[in-house]
Amino acid sequence: MSTHPRPRLSIGFPVRNGEETIRRALDSLLAQTFTDFELIVVDNVSTDSTMEILESYRDLNPRIQIHQNPTNIGQQPNFDKVISLATGDYFMWASADDAWEPTFAASLIDLLDTSPQFEAATGAITRITPSNQIVDVIRFPLLKPLGGGGKLANALRIAAGYSNKKRYHLLFYSIFRRDFLTRGLPYSSVQTVYPDRTFMCQYALTGEFGYVDQPLMLKTAQIEAISSRFSGEAQGVDSDSAPWRLTRSSLAAIPFLLRSPIVPWYKSPLIFLVTAALLWGYKFQLYTGNSKWRLPVTLPLRMLRRVARVIVRRKIRRLPPPA
């Protein structure tokens, strides 16, 4: 039996070849004002100096645990692996090319501690280029306690995010209650282009996300193509394949969400609205071949989108007025 007390927060840090930015990421995590955490790093067979950098940090900070895969298991399975090693009450994913304000963990955990209705919490996110130029600040004013609209509304915002530019899929980088996160299907279950949208919809349909309206995270907006960044993996291969790739990706949400143990059976009809929102988000790229297909593909999506909007608006009107 371990003599070490269980930390309140587990930070999962999957990495491969992160030597250029990993120091900034580690420094910002170790500078958190909330200190009761474990930092679980899983290196996916880096071929640069990532492991040497990690070992130098671990020698100075016992909260860092380093694991190394014997072979390249892929990006998504590596994200799953870090959560399988976590022991904290709360969990967050951290990427080697991102950074966090010192109060990130303290602010979000304070909200979760005082608001048991929330299963996860996030703050505003500042997106930057790989050269550290600010792109924009992503805020989520429709999340509670500032906004409302409920679980379906959040799932639709995530699903349609490719076109609505609200970027609610970035809720992936929230702090979660670990038991809530682990009840869903693993990230590697979504073998499509842009898997984070479909993956997060299962949690949006099930739990409430709290929000702190302060920029608490720096998120690198990658400009490199998916096929280059994830060469040989499912999303890399699919991004270069057939002209229907985004249609397939959207429709894959149906079996995924139907199989998700966290989505109750009575919400099954909502899954088709979420899928319609995914299709609508990719509407002008559902077919990237012969242009004669584009109009027939887009028209029925407009009808489905209108139905979803009516349902969400009715739900919002039924919400009690704010105290």
C-alpha positions as CSV (number, residue, x, y, z in Angstrom):
1,M,0.0,0.0,0.0
2,S,1.4,3.4,-1.0
3,T,2.3,5.8,1.8
4,H,1.9,8.8,-0.4
5,P,-1.4,10.7,0.0
6,R,-3.5,10.9,-3.1
7,P,-3.1,14.3,-4.9
8,R,-6.2,16.3,-5.6
9,L,-5.3,17.0,-9.2
10,S,-3.7,14.8,-11.8
11,I,-2.1,16.5,-14.8
12,G,-1.8,14.1,-17.8
13,F,1.1,15.2,-20.1
14,P,1.3,13.0,-23.3
15,V,4.2,14.1,-25.4
16,R,6.3,13.2,-28.5
17,N,9.1,15.3,-29.8
18,G,8.3,18.4,-27.7
19,E,11.8,19.7,-27.2
20,E,11.1,23.2,-28.6
21,T,8.3,24.1,-26.3
22,I,8.3,21.6,-23.4
23,R,10.3,23.8,-21.0
24,R,7.7,26.6,-21.2
25,A,4.9,24.1,-20.6
26,L,6.6,22.4,-17.6
27,D,7.6,25.7,-16.1
28,S,4.1,27.1,-16.2
29,L,2.6,23.9,-14.7
30,L,5.2,23.8,-11.9
31,A,4.5,27.5,-11.2
32,Q,0.8,26.9,-10.4
33,T,-0.4,28.4,-7.1
34,F,-2.3,25.2,-6.5
35,T,0.4,22.7,-5.6
36,D,-1.4,19.5,-4.7
37,F,-1.0,17.7,-8.0
38,E,0.9,14.9,-9.7
39,L,2.3,15.5,-13.2
40,I,2.1,12.3,-15.2
41,V,4.3,12.4,-18.4
42,V,4.1,9.7,-21.0
43,D,6.7,10.0,-23.7
44,N,5.7,8.4,-26.9
45,V,9.1,7.4,-28.2
46,S,10.5,10.8,-28.8
47,T,13.4,11.0,-31.2
48,D,14.7,14.4,-30.0
49,S,15.9,15.6,-26.6
50,T,12.5,15.5,-24.9
51,M,13.5,12.7,-22.5
52,E,16.7,14.4,-21.4
53,I,14.7,17.6,-20.7
54,L,12.1,15.6,-18.7
55,E,14.7,13.8,-16.7
56,S,16.4,17.1,-15.7
57,Y,13.0,18.4,-14.5
58,R,12.2,15.2,-12.6
59,D,15.5,15.4,-10.7
60,L,14.4,18.7,-9.2
61,N,10.7,18.0,-8.7
62,P,9.3,14.7,-7.2
63,R,5.8,15.5,-8.4
64,I,6.9,14.6,-12.0
65,Q,6.4,11.0,-13.0
66,I,7.9,9.9,-16.3
67,H,6.7,6.9,-18.3
68,Q,8.0,5.9,-21.8
69,N,6.2,3.8,-24.3
70,P,8.4,1.0,-25.8
71,T,6.8,1.7,-29.2
72,N,4.8,4.6,-30.8
73,I,1.2,3.8,-29.7
74,G,-0.2,6.9,-31.5
75,Q,-1.3,10.3,-30.2
76,Q,-4.9,9.4,-29.1
77,P,-3.9,6.2,-27.2
78,N,-1.2,8.2,-25.5
79,F,-3.8,10.7,-24.2
80,D,-5.8,7.7,-22.9
81,K,-2.7,6.3,-21.2
82,V,-2.0,9.3,-19.0
83,I,-5.5,9.2,-17.6
84,S,-5.2,5.5,-16.9
85,L,-2.2,6.4,-14.6
86,A,-4.0,9.2,-12.8
87,T,-5.0,9.0,-9.1
88,G,-6.3,12.5,-8.3
89,D,-9.9,13.7,-7.7
90,Y,-9.5,16.0,-10.6
91,F,-7.8,15.6,-14.0
92,M,-6.6,17.8,-16.8
93,W,-4.7,17.1,-20.1
94,A,-1.7,19.3,-20.8
95,S,0.1,19.5,-24.2
96,A,3.8,20.3,-24.6
97,D,3.1,23.3,-26.8
98,D,0.7,25.1,-24.4
99,A,1.1,27.1,-21.2
100,W,-1.0,28.0,-18.2
101,E,-1.4,31.1,-16.0
102,P,-0.2,30.5,-12.4
103,T,-3.9,30.6,-11.2
104,F,-5.3,28.2,-13.8
105,A,-5.7,25.2,-11.5
106,A,-6.6,27.2,-8.3
107,S,-9.3,29.2,-10.1
108,L,-11.0,26.2,-11.7
109,I,-10.7,23.8,-8.7
110,D,-12.1,26.5,-6.5
111,L,-15.2,26.7,-8.8
112,L,-15.6,22.9,-8.8
113,D,-15.2,22.7,-5.0
114,T,-17.9,25.3,-4.5
115,S,-20.2,24.2,-7.3
116,P,-21.0,20.4,-7.1
117,Q,-23.3,20.8,-10.1
118,F,-20.4,21.2,-12.4
119,E,-18.5,18.1,-13.7
120,A,-15.8,20.2,-15.3
121,A,-14.6,23.8,-15.4
122,T,-12.7,26.0,-17.9
123,G,-11.5,29.6,-18.3
124,A,-10.9,31.8,-21.3
125,I,-8.2,30.6,-23.7
126,T,-5.7,32.8,-25.4
127,R,-4.7,31.2,-28.8
128,I,-1.2,31.9,-30.0
129,T,0.8,31.0,-33.1
130,P,3.8,28.7,-32.9
131,S,5.9,31.9,-33.0
132,N,4.0,33.2,-29.9
133,Q,1.9,35.8,-31.6
134,I,-1.6,36.2,-30.1
135,V,-4.4,35.1,-32.5
136,D,-7.4,35.8,-30.3
137,V,-9.0,35.1,-26.9
138,I,-11.7,32.5,-26.8
139,R,-14.4,33.1,-24.2
140,F,-17.3,30.9,-23.3
141,P,-20.0,33.4,-22.0
142,L,-22.8,30.9,-22.7
143,L,-21.4,28.5,-20.1
144,K,-22.8,28.7,-16.5
145,P,-22.8,30.6,-14.2
146,L,-22.7,33.4,-16.8
147,G,-25.0,31.9,-19.4
148,G,-27.3,28.9,-19.9
149,G,-29.0,26.8,-22.5
150,G,-28.3,23.4,-21.0
151,K,-26.4,20.3,-22.1
152,L,-27.9,19.9,-25.6
153,A,-27.0,23.5,-26.4
154,N,-23.4,22.9,-25.4
155,A,-23.2,19.7,-27.4
156,L,-24.5,21.5,-30.5
157,R,-22.0,24.4,-30.0
158,I,-19.1,21.9,-29.8
159,A,-20.4,19.9,-32.8
160,A,-20.9,23.0,-35.1
161,G,-17.7,24.6,-34.0
162,Y,-15.9,24.1,-37.3
163,S,-18.1,26.8,-38.9
164,N,-19.4,28.8,-35.9
165,K,-15.8,29.6,-34.7
166,K,-17.0,29.6,-31.1
167,R,-14.5,26.8,-30.5
168,Y,-16.3,25.0,-27.7
169,H,-14.3,21.9,-28.5
170,L,-11.6,23.5,-26.5
171,L,-13.5,22.4,-23.4
172,F,-11.2,19.4,-23.9
173,Y,-8.7,21.3,-21.9
174,S,-10.9,21.9,-18.9
175,I,-10.3,20.5,-15.4
176,F,-12.6,17.5,-15.0
177,R,-13.8,15.5,-12.1
178,R,-11.8,12.3,-12.8
179,D,-14.6,9.9,-12.1
180,F,-16.8,11.7,-14.6
181,L,-14.2,11.7,-17.3
182,T,-13.4,8.0,-17.0
183,R,-17.0,7.0,-17.3
184,G,-17.1,8.0,-21.0
185,L,-15.6,6.1,-24.0
186,P,-11.8,6.7,-24.3
187,Y,-10.4,9.3,-26.7
188,S,-8.9,6.6,-29.0
189,S,-12.5,5.3,-29.7
190,V,-12.9,8.2,-32.1
191,Q,-10.8,7.3,-35.1
192,T,-11.8,10.3,-37.3
193,V,-10.6,13.7,-38.4
194,Y,-11.0,16.3,-35.6
195,P,-11.9,13.6,-33.0
196,D,-12.0,16.0,-30.1
197,R,-15.4,17.4,-31.2
198,T,-17.1,14.0,-31.2
199,F,-15.3,12.9,-28.1
200,M,-16.4,16.0,-26.1
201,C,-20.1,15.8,-27.2
202,Q,-20.6,12.7,-24.9
203,Y,-19.6,14.8,-21.9
204,A,-21.5,17.9,-23.0
205,L,-24.7,15.8,-23.3
206,T,-24.2,14.5,-19.8
207,G,-22.6,17.1,-17.5
208,E,-22.5,20.8,-16.8
209,F,-19.3,22.8,-17.5
210,G,-18.5,25.8,-15.3
211,Y,-16.7,28.8,-16.5
212,V,-14.3,31.4,-15.1
213,D,-14.2,34.5,-17.3
214,Q,-10.5,35.1,-17.1
215,P,-7.7,34.1,-19.7
216,L,-6.1,31.2,-17.9
217,M,-4.4,29.3,-20.7
218,L,-2.2,29.8,-23.8
219,K,-3.2,27.4,-26.5
220,T,-1.0,27.0,-29.6
221,A,-3.1,27.2,-32.8
222,Q,-1.3,24.8,-35.1
223,I,-0.8,25.8,-38.7
224,E,0.8,22.5,-39.8
225,A,-1.5,20.1,-41.6
226,I,-3.0,17.2,-39.7
227,S,-1.6,14.7,-42.3
228,S,1.9,16.0,-41.4
229,R,1.5,16.2,-37.6
230,F,0.0,12.7,-37.3
231,S,1.5,10.9,-40.2
232,G,0.5,7.3,-40.3
233,E,-2.2,7.7,-37.7
234,A,-6.0,7.4,-38.3
235,Q,-6.6,11.1,-38.4
236,G,-3.6,11.8,-40.5
237,V,-4.5,9.1,-43.1
238,D,-8.1,10.1,-43.2
239,S,-7.3,13.7,-43.7
240,D,-5.6,12.9,-47.0
241,S,-8.1,10.3,-48.2
242,A,-11.4,10.4,-50.1
243,P,-13.5,13.5,-50.7
244,W,-16.1,12.3,-48.2
245,R,-13.8,12.2,-45.2
246,L,-15.6,14.9,-43.2
247,T,-19.0,13.3,-43.9
248,R,-17.7,10.0,-42.6
249,S,-16.2,11.8,-39.6
250,S,-19.5,13.4,-38.8
251,L,-21.6,10.2,-39.2
252,A,-19.2,8.3,-37.0
253,A,-20.6,10.3,-34.1
254,I,-23.9,8.3,-34.2
255,P,-22.4,4.9,-33.2
256,F,-19.9,6.5,-30.9
257,L,-22.5,8.4,-28.9
258,L,-24.9,5.5,-28.9
259,R,-22.2,3.3,-27.4
260,S,-21.0,5.8,-24.9
261,P,-21.9,4.5,-21.4
262,I,-22.2,8.1,-20.1
263,V,-25.0,9.1,-22.5
264,P,-28.3,7.9,-21.1
265,W,-30.6,5.9,-23.4
266,Y,-33.3,8.5,-23.3
267,K,-31.0,11.0,-24.9
268,S,-30.5,8.9,-28.0
269,P,-32.7,11.1,-30.2
270,L,-30.5,14.1,-29.4
271,I,-27.5,12.2,-30.9
272,F,-29.0,12.8,-34.4
273,L,-29.3,16.5,-33.7
274,V,-25.6,16.5,-32.6
275,T,-24.7,14.6,-35.8
276,A,-26.6,17.1,-37.9
277,A,-24.7,20.0,-36.2
278,L,-21.4,18.2,-37.0
279,L,-22.5,17.9,-40.6
280,W,-23.6,21.5,-40.7
281,G,-20.2,22.6,-39.3
282,Y,-18.4,21.0,-42.2
283,K,-21.2,21.8,-44.7
284,F,-19.0,23.2,-47.5
285,Q,-16.4,20.5,-47.1
286,L,-18.6,17.4,-46.7
287,Y,-17.7,16.6,-50.3
288,T,-14.5,18.0,-51.7
289,G,-14.6,16.3,-55.1
290,N,-17.1,17.1,-57.9
291,S,-18.9,20.3,-57.0
292,K,-22.3,19.1,-58.2
293,W,-22.7,17.3,-54.9
294,R,-22.4,20.3,-52.7
295,L,-25.9,21.8,-53.0
296,P,-27.8,18.5,-52.5
297,V,-25.7,17.8,-49.4
298,T,-26.1,21.2,-47.9
299,L,-29.9,21.8,-48.3
300,P,-31.2,19.0,-45.9
301,L,-28.6,20.2,-43.3
302,R,-30.2,23.6,-43.2
303,M,-33.5,22.0,-42.3
304,L,-32.0,19.9,-39.6
305,R,-30.1,22.9,-38.2
306,R,-33.4,24.9,-38.0
307,V,-35.0,22.1,-36.1
308,A,-32.1,22.0,-33.6
309,R,-32.3,25.8,-33.1
310,V,-36.0,25.6,-32.3
311,I,-35.5,22.9,-29.7
312,V,-32.7,24.7,-28.0
313,R,-34.6,28.0,-28.0
314,R,-37.5,26.4,-26.3
315,K,-35.3,24.9,-23.7
316,I,-33.7,28.3,-23.0
317,R,-37.1,29.9,-22.6
318,R,-38.0,27.3,-20.0
319,L,-35.0,28.1,-17.9
320,P,-35.8,29.9,-14.6
321,P,-34.7,33.6,-14.4
322,P,-31.3,34.2,-12.8
323,A,-31.3,34.9,-9.1
